[in-house]
Amino acid sequence: MINYLYILKSLKVYKYYTGISDNPHRRIIYHNTTKKGFTSRYRPWELVYTEKFNSRAEALAAEKKVKNWKSRVMIEKLIVGEIKL
């Protein structure tokens, strides 16, 4: 099953959120409407990056790699295409 790594950018503060989903467009709607959780504090969000993977395991590995960077600069380089996963 196809899964996507997605990155959201808060339009309220300078924060990014990374996740995986089989439908990132549906997930952004959820992140912008849910009443609790990390993303609710920093709404609204915009979808700034997606990358397609052939399996959930591959998408999870990519998500882990991005989250381990702990670097806004690296995330921004990924978004603009300066680096690849």
C-alpha angles and dihedrals in degrees: 000000000000116000131180135216106219134187124203126197121209114234089201102053137007097272138123130205124203125200145142130241143154087233114030093178090059090047094055089055088053093048091050095049109032115110100221143026135067096302096051092070095057103042138178102061130186126204107242103165141022132174124187123228130185094228142026089241092058091048091049091051091052091047091051091050093052093045091049090057089068086191128123089196093057092047090051090049089053091049094052093042100249090126134026132213 
